[in-house]
Amino acid sequence: MTSWKLRCAKCGFVWVLKVSYNISDMDKIYHYCPKCKKNTFHEILERLD
Ligand SMILES: [Zn+2]
């Protein structure tokens, strides 16, 4: 598992996503935001090991 720091493009909430696949080649990721409580685009800020 790799942890990625994401920022929701809609509300600005920064949180950590744990996934088993590499998302570093993606510019943005469409994922559920815990704060918006719906799927939004997220910026990938950094990789956390
Ligand atoms: Zn959000």
mmCIF file of the protein (N, C-alpha, C, O) and its ligand, coordinates in Angstrom:
data_MODEL
# 
_entry.id   MODEL 
# 
loop_
_entity.id 
_entity.type 
_entity.pdbx_number_of_molecules 
1 polymer     1 
2 non-polymer 1 
# 
_entity_poly.entity_id                      1 
_entity_poly.type                           'polypeptide(L)' 
_entity_poly.nstd_linkage                   no 
_entity_poly.nstd_monomer                   no 
_entity_poly.pdbx_seq_one_letter_code       MTSWKLRCAKCGFVWVLKVSYNISDMDKIYHYCPKCKKNTFHEILERLD 
_entity_poly.pdbx_seq_one_letter_code_can   MTSWKLRCAKCGFVWVLKVSYNISDMDKIYHYCPKCKKNTFHEILERLD 
_entity_poly.pdbx_strand_id                 A 
# 
loop_
_entity_poly_seq.entity_id 
_entity_poly_seq.num 
_entity_poly_seq.mon_id 
_entity_poly_seq.hetero 
1 1  MET n 
1 2  THR n 
1 3  SER n 
1 4  TRP n 
1 5  LYS n 
1 6  LEU n 
1 7  ARG n 
1 8  CYS n 
1 9  ALA n 
1 10 LYS n 
1 11 CYS n 
1 12 GLY n 
1 13 PHE n 
1 14 VAL n 
1 15 TRP n 
1 16 VAL n 
1 17 LEU n 
1 18 LYS n 
1 19 VAL n 
1 20 SER n 
1 21 TYR n 
1 22 ASN n 
1 23 ILE n 
1 24 SER n 
1 25 ASP n 
1 26 MET n 
1 27 ASP n 
1 28 LYS n 
1 29 ILE n 
1 30 TYR n 
1 31 HIS n 
1 32 TYR n 
1 33 CYS n 
1 34 PRO n 
1 35 LYS n 
1 36 CYS n 
1 37 LYS n 
1 38 LYS n 
1 39 ASN n 
1 40 THR n 
1 41 PHE n 
1 42 HIS n 
1 43 GLU n 
1 44 ILE n 
1 45 LEU n 
1 46 GLU n 
1 47 ARG n 
1 48 LEU n 
1 49 ASP n 
# 
loop_
_struct_asym.id 
_struct_asym.entity_id 
A 1 
B 2 
# 
loop_
_chem_comp.id 
_chem_comp.type 
_chem_comp.mon_nstd_flag 
ALA 'L-peptide linking' y 
ARG 'L-peptide linking' y 
ASN 'L-peptide linking' y 
ASP 'L-peptide linking' y 
CYS 'L-peptide linking' y 
GLU 'L-peptide linking' y 
GLY 'peptide linking'   y 
HIS 'L-peptide linking' y 
ILE 'L-peptide linking' y 
LEU 'L-peptide linking' y 
LYS 'L-peptide linking' y 
MET 'L-peptide linking' y 
PHE 'L-peptide linking' y 
PRO 'L-peptide linking' y 
SER 'L-peptide linking' y 
THR 'L-peptide linking' y 
TRP 'L-peptide linking' y 
TYR 'L-peptide linking' y 
VAL 'L-peptide linking' y 
ZN  non-polymer         . 
# 
_pdbx_entity_nonpoly.entity_id   2 
_pdbx_entity_nonpoly.name        ? 
_pdbx_entity_nonpoly.comp_id     ZN 
# 
_pdbx_nonpoly_scheme.asym_id         B 
_pdbx_nonpoly_scheme.entity_id       2 
_pdbx_nonpoly_scheme.mon_id          ZN 
_pdbx_nonpoly_scheme.ndb_seq_num     1 
_pdbx_nonpoly_scheme.pdb_seq_num     101 
_pdbx_nonpoly_scheme.auth_seq_num    101 
_pdbx_nonpoly_scheme.pdb_mon_id      ZN 
_pdbx_nonpoly_scheme.auth_mon_id     ZN 
_pdbx_nonpoly_scheme.pdb_strand_id   A 
_pdbx_nonpoly_scheme.pdb_ins_code    . 
# 
loop_
_atom_site.group_PDB 
_atom_site.id 
_atom_site.type_symbol 
_atom_site.label_atom_id 
_atom_site.label_alt_id 
_atom_site.label_comp_id 
_atom_site.label_asym_id 
_atom_site.label_entity_id 
_atom_site.label_seq_id 
_atom_site.pdbx_PDB_ins_code 
_atom_site.Cartn_x 
_atom_site.Cartn_y 
_atom_site.Cartn_z 
_atom_site.occupancy 
_atom_site.B_iso_or_equiv 
_atom_site.pdbx_formal_charge 
_atom_site.auth_seq_id 
_atom_site.auth_comp_id 
_atom_site.auth_asym_id 
_atom_site.auth_atom_id 
_atom_site.pdbx_PDB_model_num 
ATOM   1   N  N  . MET A 1 1  ? 0.838   -1.204 0.000   1.00 0.00 ? 1   MET A N  1 
ATOM   2   C  CA . MET A 1 1  ? 0.000   0.000  0.000   1.00 0.00 ? 1   MET A CA 1 
ATOM   3   C  C  . MET A 1 1  ? 0.871   1.252  0.000   1.00 0.00 ? 1   MET A C  1 
ATOM   4   O  O  . MET A 1 1  ? 1.900   1.312  0.673   1.00 0.00 ? 1   MET A O  1 
ATOM   5   N  N  . THR A 1 2  ? 0.449   2.220  -0.746  1.00 0.00 ? 2   THR A N  1 
ATOM   6   C  CA . THR A 1 2  ? 1.151   3.499  -0.790  1.00 0.00 ? 2   THR A CA 1 
ATOM   7   C  C  . THR A 1 2  ? 0.176   4.590  -0.354  1.00 0.00 ? 2   THR A C  1 
ATOM   8   O  O  . THR A 1 2  ? -0.996  4.585  -0.731  1.00 0.00 ? 2   THR A O  1 
ATOM   9   N  N  . SER A 1 3  ? 0.682   5.518  0.442   1.00 0.00 ? 3   SER A N  1 
ATOM   10  C  CA . SER A 1 3  ? -0.146  6.633  0.889   1.00 0.00 ? 3   SER A CA 1 
ATOM   11  C  C  . SER A 1 3  ? 0.148   7.867  0.049   1.00 0.00 ? 3   SER A C  1 
ATOM   12  O  O  . SER A 1 3  ? 1.302   8.184  -0.239  1.00 0.00 ? 3   SER A O  1 
ATOM   13  N  N  . TRP A 1 4  ? -0.902  8.543  -0.330  1.00 0.00 ? 4   TRP A N  1 
ATOM   14  C  CA . TRP A 1 4  ? -0.796  9.737  -1.151  1.00 0.00 ? 4   TRP A CA 1 
ATOM   15  C  C  . TRP A 1 4  ? -1.552  10.866 -0.480  1.00 0.00 ? 4   TRP A C  1 
ATOM   16  O  O  . TRP A 1 4  ? -2.680  10.699 -0.016  1.00 0.00 ? 4   TRP A O  1 
ATOM   17  N  N  . LYS A 1 5  ? -0.906  12.019 -0.440  1.00 0.00 ? 5   LYS A N  1 
ATOM   18  C  CA . LYS A 1 5  ? -1.588  13.185 0.108   1.00 0.00 ? 5   LYS A CA 1 
ATOM   19  C  C  . LYS A 1 5  ? -2.351  13.856 -1.029  1.00 0.00 ? 5   LYS A C  1 
ATOM   20  O  O  . LYS A 1 5  ? -1.773  14.243 -2.045  1.00 0.00 ? 5   LYS A O  1 
ATOM   21  N  N  . LEU A 1 6  ? -3.644  13.982 -0.837  1.00 0.00 ? 6   LEU A N  1 
ATOM   22  C  CA . LEU A 1 6  ? -4.512  14.557 -1.861  1.00 0.00 ? 6   LEU A CA 1 
ATOM   23  C  C  . LEU A 1 6  ? -5.163  15.836 -1.362  1.00 0.00 ? 6   LEU A C  1 
ATOM   24  O  O  . LEU A 1 6  ? -5.373  16.016 -0.162  1.00 0.00 ? 6   LEU A O  1 
ATOM   25  N  N  . ARG A 1 7  ? -5.478  16.721 -2.303  1.00 0.00 ? 7   ARG A N  1 
ATOM   26  C  CA . ARG A 1 7  ? -6.239  17.918 -1.957  1.00 0.00 ? 7   ARG A CA 1 
ATOM   27  C  C  . ARG A 1 7  ? -7.437  18.010 -2.874  1.00 0.00 ? 7   ARG A C  1 
ATOM   28  O  O  . ARG A 1 7  ? -7.313  18.012 -4.099  1.00 0.00 ? 7   ARG A O  1 
ATOM   29  N  N  . CYS A 1 8  ? -8.581  18.084 -2.262  1.00 0.00 ? 8   CYS A N  1 
ATOM   30  C  CA . CYS A 1 8  ? -9.818  18.216 -3.017  1.00 0.00 ? 8   CYS A CA 1 
ATOM   31  C  C  . CYS A 1 8  ? -9.833  19.558 -3.745  1.00 0.00 ? 8   CYS A C  1 
ATOM   32  O  O  . CYS A 1 8  ? -9.638  20.609 -3.134  1.00 0.00 ? 8   CYS A O  1 
ATOM   33  N  N  . ALA A 1 9  ? -10.068 19.509 -5.057  1.00 0.00 ? 9   ALA A N  1 
ATOM   34  C  CA . ALA A 1 9  ? -10.078 20.734 -5.859  1.00 0.00 ? 9   ALA A CA 1 
ATOM   35  C  C  . ALA A 1 9  ? -11.322 21.574 -5.580  1.00 0.00 ? 9   ALA A C  1 
ATOM   36  O  O  . ALA A 1 9  ? -11.361 22.755 -5.927  1.00 0.00 ? 9   ALA A O  1 
ATOM   37  N  N  . LYS A 1 10 ? -12.319 20.985 -4.968  1.00 0.00 ? 10  LYS A N  1 
ATOM   38  C  CA . LYS A 1 10 ? -13.568 21.701 -4.716  1.00 0.00 ? 10  LYS A CA 1 
ATOM   39  C  C  . LYS A 1 10 ? -13.559 22.443 -3.371  1.00 0.00 ? 10  LYS A C  1 
ATOM   40  O  O  . LYS A 1 10 ? -13.886 23.628 -3.305  1.00 0.00 ? 10  LYS A O  1 
ATOM   41  N  N  . CYS A 1 11 ? -13.180 21.733 -2.306  1.00 0.00 ? 11  CYS A N  1 
ATOM   42  C  CA . CYS A 1 11 ? -13.248 22.338 -0.972  1.00 0.00 ? 11  CYS A CA 1 
ATOM   43  C  C  . CYS A 1 11 ? -11.874 22.600 -0.366  1.00 0.00 ? 11  CYS A C  1 
ATOM   44  O  O  . CYS A 1 11 ? -11.784 23.289 0.650   1.00 0.00 ? 11  CYS A O  1 
ATOM   45  N  N  . GLY A 1 12 ? -10.792 22.070 -0.962  1.00 0.00 ? 12  GLY A N  1 
ATOM   46  C  CA . GLY A 1 12 ? -9.449  22.323 -0.456  1.00 0.00 ? 12  GLY A CA 1 
ATOM   47  C  C  . GLY A 1 12 ? -9.027  21.412 0.674   1.00 0.00 ? 12  GLY A C  1 
ATOM   48  O  O  . GLY A 1 12 ? -7.936  21.574 1.219   1.00 0.00 ? 12  GLY A O  1 
ATOM   49  N  N  . PHE A 1 13 ? -9.854  20.469 1.034   1.00 0.00 ? 13  PHE A N  1 
ATOM   50  C  CA . PHE A 1 13 ? -9.550  19.551 2.124   1.00 0.00 ? 13  PHE A CA 1 
ATOM   51  C  C  . PHE A 1 13 ? -8.374  18.647 1.746   1.00 0.00 ? 13  PHE A C  1 
ATOM   52  O  O  . PHE A 1 13 ? -8.369  18.043 0.674   1.00 0.00 ? 13  PHE A O  1 
ATOM   53  N  N  . VAL A 1 14 ? -7.373  18.557 2.638   1.00 0.00 ? 14  VAL A N  1 
ATOM   54  C  CA . VAL A 1 14 ? -6.200  17.718 2.403   1.00 0.00 ? 14  VAL A CA 1 
ATOM   55  C  C  . VAL A 1 14 ? -6.324  16.464 3.252   1.00 0.00 ? 14  VAL A C  1 
ATOM   56  O  O  . VAL A 1 14 ? -6.566  16.541 4.456   1.00 0.00 ? 14  VAL A O  1 
ATOM   57  N  N  . TRP A 1 15 ? -6.159  15.316 2.623   1.00 0.00 ? 15  TRP A N  1 
ATOM   58  C  CA . TRP A 1 15 ? -6.294  14.049 3.331   1.00 0.00 ? 15  TRP A CA 1 
ATOM   59  C  C  . TRP A 1 15 ? -5.397  13.015 2.673   1.00 0.00 ? 15  TRP A C  1 
ATOM   60  O  O  . TRP A 1 15 ? -4.812  13.266 1.619   1.00 0.00 ? 15  TRP A O  1 
ATOM   61  N  N  . VAL A 1 16 ? -5.292  11.855 3.298   1.00 0.00 ? 16  VAL A N  1 
ATOM   62  C  CA . VAL A 1 16 ? -4.374  10.818 2.822   1.00 0.00 ? 16  VAL A CA 1 
ATOM   63  C  C  . VAL A 1 16 ? -5.166  9.634  2.280   1.00 0.00 ? 16  VAL A C  1 
ATOM   64  O  O  . VAL A 1 16 ? -6.047  9.098  2.952   1.00 0.00 ? 16  VAL A O  1 
ATOM   65  N  N  . LEU A 1 17 ? -4.839  9.239  1.064   1.00 0.00 ? 17  LEU A N  1 
ATOM   66  C  CA . LEU A 1 17 ? -5.450  8.089  0.419   1.00 0.00 ? 17  LEU A CA 1 
ATOM   67  C  C  . LEU A 1 17 ? -4.444  6.946  0.390   1.00 0.00 ? 17  LEU A C  1 
ATOM   68  O  O  . LEU A 1 17 ? -3.290  7.137  0.006   1.00 0.00 ? 17  LEU A O  1 
ATOM   69  N  N  . LYS A 1 18 ? -4.878  5.767  0.793   1.00 0.00 ? 18  LYS A N  1 
ATOM   70  C  CA . LYS A 1 18 ? -4.032  4.587  0.709   1.00 0.00 ? 18  LYS A CA 1 
ATOM   71  C  C  . LYS A 1 18 ? -4.523  3.696  -0.415  1.00 0.00 ? 18  LYS A C  1 
ATOM   72  O  O  . LYS A 1 18 ? -5.668  3.245  -0.410  1.00 0.00 ? 18  LYS A O  1 
ATOM   73  N  N  . VAL A 1 19 ? -3.650  3.445  -1.375  1.00 0.00 ? 19  VAL A N  1 
ATOM   74  C  CA . VAL A 1 19 ? -4.022  2.589  -2.503  1.00 0.00 ? 19  VAL A CA 1 
ATOM   75  C  C  . VAL A 1 19 ? -2.905  1.599  -2.777  1.00 0.00 ? 19  VAL A C  1 
ATOM   76  O  O  . VAL A 1 19 ? -1.757  1.800  -2.382  1.00 0.00 ? 19  VAL A O  1 
ATOM   77  N  N  . SER A 1 20 ? -3.265  0.536  -3.457  1.00 0.00 ? 20  SER A N  1 
ATOM   78  C  CA . SER A 1 20 ? -2.283  -0.504 -3.774  1.00 0.00 ? 20  SER A CA 1 
ATOM   79  C  C  . SER A 1 20 ? -1.699  -0.313 -5.165  1.00 0.00 ? 20  SER A C  1 
ATOM   80  O  O  . SER A 1 20 ? -0.884  -1.122 -5.610  1.00 0.00 ? 20  SER A O  1 
ATOM   81  N  N  . TYR A 1 21 ? -2.100  0.732  -5.848  1.00 0.00 ? 21  TYR A N  1 
ATOM   82  C  CA . TYR A 1 21 ? -1.598  0.980  -7.198  1.00 0.00 ? 21  TYR A CA 1 
ATOM   83  C  C  . TYR A 1 21 ? -0.941  2.350  -7.254  1.00 0.00 ? 21  TYR A C  1 
ATOM   84  O  O  . TYR A 1 21 ? -1.143  3.190  -6.377  1.00 0.00 ? 21  TYR A O  1 
ATOM   85  N  N  . ASN A 1 22 ? -0.159  2.558  -8.291  1.00 0.00 ? 22  ASN A N  1 
ATOM   86  C  CA . ASN A 1 22 ? 0.601   3.799  -8.441  1.00 0.00 ? 22  ASN A CA 1 
ATOM   87  C  C  . ASN A 1 22 ? -0.248  4.850  -9.149  1.00 0.00 ? 22  ASN A C  1 
ATOM   88  O  O  . ASN A 1 22 ? -0.767  4.610  -10.240 1.00 0.00 ? 22  ASN A O  1 
ATOM   89  N  N  . ILE A 1 23 ? -0.383  6.004  -8.526  1.00 0.00 ? 23  ILE A N  1 
ATOM   90  C  CA . ILE A 1 23 ? -1.159  7.074  -9.151  1.00 0.00 ? 23  ILE A CA 1 
ATOM   91  C  C  . ILE A 1 23 ? -0.275  8.268  -9.490  1.00 0.00 ? 23  ILE A C  1 
ATOM   92  O  O  . ILE A 1 23 ? -0.775  9.329  -9.865  1.00 0.00 ? 23  ILE A O  1 
ATOM   93  N  N  . SER A 1 24 ? 1.044   8.093  -9.358  1.00 0.00 ? 24  SER A N  1 
ATOM   94  C  CA . SER A 1 24 ? 1.947   9.229  -9.543  1.00 0.00 ? 24  SER A CA 1 
ATOM   95  C  C  . SER A 1 24 ? 1.964   9.747  -10.979 1.00 0.00 ? 24  SER A C  1 
ATOM   96  O  O  . SER A 1 24 ? 2.347   10.893 -11.216 1.00 0.00 ? 24  SER A O  1 
ATOM   97  N  N  . ASP A 1 25 ? 1.559   8.925  -11.927 1.00 0.00 ? 25  ASP A N  1 
ATOM   98  C  CA . ASP A 1 25 ? 1.557   9.388  -13.313 1.00 0.00 ? 25  ASP A CA 1 
ATOM   99  C  C  . ASP A 1 25 ? 0.257   10.108 -13.670 1.00 0.00 ? 25  ASP A C  1 
ATOM   100 O  O  . ASP A 1 25 ? 0.084   10.576 -14.795 1.00 0.00 ? 25  ASP A O  1 
ATOM   101 N  N  . MET A 1 26 ? -0.642  10.190 -12.709 1.00 0.00 ? 26  MET A N  1 
ATOM   102 C  CA . MET A 1 26 ? -1.891  10.917 -12.945 1.00 0.00 ? 26  MET A CA 1 
ATOM   103 C  C  . MET A 1 26 ? -1.734  12.359 -12.494 1.00 0.00 ? 26  MET A C  1 
ATOM   104 O  O  . MET A 1 26 ? -1.090  12.650 -11.486 1.00 0.00 ? 26  MET A O  1 
ATOM   105 N  N  . ASP A 1 27 ? -2.329  13.241 -13.253 1.00 0.00 ? 27  ASP A N  1 
ATOM   106 C  CA . ASP A 1 27 ? -2.289  14.649 -12.902 1.00 0.00 ? 27  ASP A CA 1 
ATOM   107 C  C  . ASP A 1 27 ? -3.325  14.933 -11.811 1.00 0.00 ? 27  ASP A C  1 
ATOM   108 O  O  . ASP A 1 27 ? -3.037  15.590 -10.811 1.00 0.00 ? 27  ASP A O  1 
ATOM   109 N  N  . LYS A 1 28 ? -4.520  14.426 -12.032 1.00 0.00 ? 28  LYS A N  1 
ATOM   110 C  CA . LYS A 1 28 ? -5.601  14.577 -11.065 1.00 0.00 ? 28  LYS A CA 1 
ATOM   111 C  C  . LYS A 1 28 ? -6.295  13.239 -10.919 1.00 0.00 ? 28  LYS A C  1 
ATOM   112 O  O  . LYS A 1 28 ? -6.271  12.405 -11.825 1.00 0.00 ? 28  LYS A O  1 
ATOM   113 N  N  . ILE A 1 29 ? -6.910  13.047 -9.769  1.00 0.00 ? 29  ILE A N  1 
ATOM   114 C  CA . ILE A 1 29 ? -7.628  11.797 -9.551  1.00 0.00 ? 29  ILE A CA 1 
ATOM   115 C  C  . ILE A 1 29 ? -9.052  12.128 -9.103  1.00 0.00 ? 29  ILE A C  1 
ATOM   116 O  O  . ILE A 1 29 ? -9.265  12.991 -8.252  1.00 0.00 ? 29  ILE A O  1 
ATOM   117 N  N  . TYR A 1 30 ? -10.011 11.431 -9.689  1.00 0.00 ? 30  TYR A N  1 
ATOM   118 C  CA . TYR A 1 30 ? -11.411 11.609 -9.347  1.00 0.00 ? 30  TYR A CA 1 
ATOM   119 C  C  . TYR A 1 30 ? -11.744 10.600 -8.261  1.00 0.00 ? 30  TYR A C  1 
ATOM   120 O  O  . TYR A 1 30 ? -11.707 9.392  -8.493  1.00 0.00 ? 30  TYR A O  1 
ATOM   121 N  N  . HIS A 1 31 ? -12.073 11.104 -7.065  1.00 0.00 ? 31  HIS A N  1 
ATOM   122 C  CA . HIS A 1 31 ? -12.254 10.216 -5.926  1.00 0.00 ? 31  HIS A CA 1 
ATOM   123 C  C  . HIS A 1 31 ? -13.260 10.827 -4.961  1.00 0.00 ? 31  HIS A C  1 
ATOM   124 O  O  . HIS A 1 31 ? -13.565 12.019 -5.013  1.00 0.00 ? 31  HIS A O  1 
ATOM   125 N  N  . TYR A 1 32 ? -13.757 9.981  -4.090  1.00 0.00 ? 32  TYR A N  1 
ATOM   126 C  CA . TYR A 1 32 ? -14.691 10.433 -3.057  1.00 0.00 ? 32  TYR A CA 1 
ATOM   127 C  C  . TYR A 1 32 ? -13.989 11.368 -2.073  1.00 0.00 ? 32  TYR A C  1 
ATOM   128 O  O  . TYR A 1 32 ? -12.937 11.015 -1.539  1.00 0.00 ? 32  TYR A O  1 
ATOM   129 N  N  . CYS A 1 33 ? -14.537 12.527 -1.830  1.00 0.00 ? 33  CYS A N  1 
ATOM   130 C  CA . CYS A 1 33 ? -14.011 13.454 -0.827  1.00 0.00 ? 33  CYS A CA 1 
ATOM   131 C  C  . CYS A 1 33 ? -14.809 13.287 0.458   1.00 0.00 ? 33  CYS A C  1 
ATOM   132 O  O  . CYS A 1 33 ? -16.033 13.420 0.447   1.00 0.00 ? 33  CYS A O  1 
ATOM   133 N  N  . PRO A 1 34 ? -14.121 12.994 1.577   1.00 0.00 ? 34  PRO A N  1 
ATOM   134 C  CA . PRO A 1 34 ? -14.842 12.792 2.850   1.00 0.00 ? 34  PRO A CA 1 
ATOM   135 C  C  . PRO A 1 34 ? -15.536 14.049 3.344   1.00 0.00 ? 34  PRO A C  1 
ATOM   136 O  O  . PRO A 1 34 ? -16.493 13.969 4.114   1.00 0.00 ? 34  PRO A O  1 
ATOM   137 N  N  . LYS A 1 35 ? -15.063 15.206 2.910   1.00 0.00 ? 35  LYS A N  1 
ATOM   138 C  CA . LYS A 1 35 ? -15.672 16.451 3.373   1.00 0.00 ? 35  LYS A CA 1 
ATOM   139 C  C  . LYS A 1 35 ? -16.850 16.871 2.494   1.00 0.00 ? 35  LYS A C  1 
ATOM   140 O  O  . LYS A 1 35 ? -17.904 17.259 2.999   1.00 0.00 ? 35  LYS A O  1 
ATOM   141 N  N  . CYS A 1 36 ? -16.660 16.791 1.169   1.00 0.00 ? 36  CYS A N  1 
ATOM   142 C  CA . CYS A 1 36 ? -17.761 17.095 0.244   1.00 0.00 ? 36  CYS A CA 1 
ATOM   143 C  C  . CYS A 1 36 ? -18.821 15.998 0.271   1.00 0.00 ? 36  CYS A C  1 
ATOM   144 O  O  . CYS A 1 36 ? -19.976 16.226 -0.089  1.00 0.00 ? 36  CYS A O  1 
ATOM   145 N  N  . LYS A 1 37 ? -18.412 14.804 0.703   1.00 0.00 ? 37  LYS A N  1 
ATOM   146 C  CA . LYS A 1 37 ? -19.280 13.630 0.725   1.00 0.00 ? 37  LYS A CA 1 
ATOM   147 C  C  . LYS A 1 37 ? -19.787 13.274 -0.675  1.00 0.00 ? 37  LYS A C  1 
ATOM   148 O  O  . LYS A 1 37 ? -20.918 12.820 -0.849  1.00 0.00 ? 37  LYS A O  1 
ATOM   149 N  N  . LYS A 1 38 ? -18.921 13.491 -1.660  1.00 0.00 ? 38  LYS A N  1 
ATOM   150 C  CA . LYS A 1 38 ? -19.216 13.065 -3.031  1.00 0.00 ? 38  LYS A CA 1 
ATOM   151 C  C  . LYS A 1 38 ? -17.912 12.988 -3.806  1.00 0.00 ? 38  LYS A C  1 
ATOM   152 O  O  . LYS A 1 38 ? -16.862 13.395 -3.308  1.00 0.00 ? 38  LYS A O  1 
ATOM   153 N  N  . ASN A 1 39 ? -17.977 12.468 -5.018  1.00 0.00 ? 39  ASN A N  1 
ATOM   154 C  CA . ASN A 1 39 ? -16.783 12.344 -5.846  1.00 0.00 ? 39  ASN A CA 1 
ATOM   155 C  C  . ASN A 1 39 ? -16.406 13.698 -6.437  1.00 0.00 ? 39  ASN A C  1 
ATOM   156 O  O  . ASN A 1 39 ? -17.238 14.401 -7.011  1.00 0.00 ? 39  ASN A O  1 
ATOM   157 N  N  . THR A 1 40 ? -15.122 14.048 -6.279  1.00 0.00 ? 40  THR A N  1 
ATOM   158 C  CA . THR A 1 40 ? -14.602 15.305 -6.817  1.00 0.00 ? 40  THR A CA 1 
ATOM   159 C  C  . THR A 1 40 ? -13.208 15.048 -7.382  1.00 0.00 ? 40  THR A C  1 
ATOM   160 O  O  . THR A 1 40 ? -12.628 13.984 -7.169  1.00 0.00 ? 40  THR A O  1 
ATOM   161 N  N  . PHE A 1 41 ? -12.683 16.029 -8.100  1.00 0.00 ? 41  PHE A N  1 
ATOM   162 C  CA . PHE A 1 41 ? -11.303 15.925 -8.546  1.00 0.00 ? 41  PHE A CA 1 
ATOM   163 C  C  . PHE A 1 41 ? -10.364 16.299 -7.402  1.00 0.00 ? 41  PHE A C  1 
ATOM   164 O  O  . PHE A 1 41 ? -10.648 17.197 -6.609  1.00 0.00 ? 41  PHE A O  1 
ATOM   165 N  N  . HIS A 1 42 ? -9.232  15.583 -7.340  1.00 0.00 ? 42  HIS A N  1 
ATOM   166 C  CA . HIS A 1 42 ? -8.220  15.836 -6.323  1.00 0.00 ? 42  HIS A CA 1 
ATOM   167 C  C  . HIS A 1 42 ? -6.860  16.049 -6.968  1.00 0.00 ? 42  HIS A C  1 
ATOM   168 O  O  . HIS A 1 42 ? -6.495  15.360 -7.921  1.00 0.00 ? 42  HIS A O  1 
ATOM   169 N  N  . GLU A 1 43 ? -6.120  17.006 -6.438  1.00 0.00 ? 43  GLU A N  1 
ATOM   170 C  CA . GLU A 1 43 ? -4.717  17.165 -6.803  1.00 0.00 ? 43  GLU A CA 1 
ATOM   171 C  C  . GLU A 1 43 ? -3.888  16.193 -5.976  1.00 0.00 ? 43  GLU A C  1 
ATOM   172 O  O  . GLU A 1 43 ? -4.153  15.988 -4.792  1.00 0.00 ? 43  GLU A O  1 
ATOM   173 N  N  . ILE A 1 44 ? -2.892  15.604 -6.604  1.00 0.00 ? 44  ILE A N  1 
ATOM   174 C  CA . ILE A 1 44 ? -1.971  14.727 -5.882  1.00 0.00 ? 44  ILE A CA 1 
ATOM   175 C  C  . ILE A 1 44 ? -0.800  15.586 -5.399  1.00 0.00 ? 44  ILE A C  1 
ATOM   176 O  O  . ILE A 1 44 ? 0.006   16.048 -6.207  1.00 0.00 ? 44  ILE A O  1 
ATOM   177 N  N  . LEU A 1 45 ? -0.705  15.798 -4.104  1.00 0.00 ? 45  LEU A N  1 
ATOM   178 C  CA . LEU A 1 45 ? 0.317   16.690 -3.550  1.00 0.00 ? 45  LEU A CA 1 
ATOM   179 C  C  . LEU A 1 45 ? 1.653   15.997 -3.399  1.00 0.00 ? 45  LEU A C  1 
ATOM   180 O  O  . LEU A 1 45 ? 2.675   16.505 -3.860  1.00 0.00 ? 45  LEU A O  1 
ATOM   181 N  N  . GLU A 1 46 ? 1.655   14.835 -2.752  1.00 0.00 ? 46  GLU A N  1 
ATOM   182 C  CA . GLU A 1 46 ? 2.910   14.114 -2.556  1.00 0.00 ? 46  GLU A CA 1 
ATOM   183 C  C  . GLU A 1 46 ? 2.659   12.674 -2.181  1.00 0.00 ? 46  GLU A C  1 
ATOM   184 O  O  . GLU A 1 46 ? 1.557   12.283 -1.795  1.00 0.00 ? 46  GLU A O  1 
ATOM   185 N  N  . ARG A 1 47 ? 3.725   11.896 -2.309  1.00 0.00 ? 47  ARG A N  1 
ATOM   186 C  CA . ARG A 1 47 ? 3.694   10.507 -1.923  1.00 0.00 ? 47  ARG A CA 1 
ATOM   187 C  C  . ARG A 1 47 ? 4.256   10.359 -0.506  1.00 0.00 ? 47  ARG A C  1 
ATOM   188 O  O  . ARG A 1 47 ? 5.314   10.909 -0.200  1.00 0.00 ? 47  ARG A O  1 
ATOM   189 N  N  . LEU A 1 48 ? 3.569   9.634  0.342   1.00 0.00 ? 48  LEU A N  1 
ATOM   190 C  CA . LEU A 1 48 ? 4.015   9.396  1.717   1.00 0.00 ? 48  LEU A CA 1 
ATOM   191 C  C  . LEU A 1 48 ? 4.320   7.909  1.873   1.00 0.00 ? 48  LEU A C  1 
ATOM   192 O  O  . LEU A 1 48 ? 3.465   7.061  1.619   1.00 0.00 ? 48  LEU A O  1 
ATOM   193 N  N  . ASP A 1 49 ? 5.529   7.608  2.286   1.00 0.00 ? 49  ASP A N  1 
ATOM   194 C  CA . ASP A 1 49 ? 5.863   6.182  2.434   1.00 0.00 ? 49  ASP A CA 1 
ATOM   195 C  C  . ASP A 1 49 ? 5.762   5.724  3.872   1.00 0.00 ? 49  ASP A C  1 
ATOM   196 O  O  . ASP A 1 49 ? 6.010   4.555  4.166   1.00 0.00 ? 49  ASP A O  1 
HETATM 197 ZN ZN . ZN  B 2 .  ? -13.992 18.176 -1.004  1.00 0.00 2 101 ZN  A ZN 1 
# 
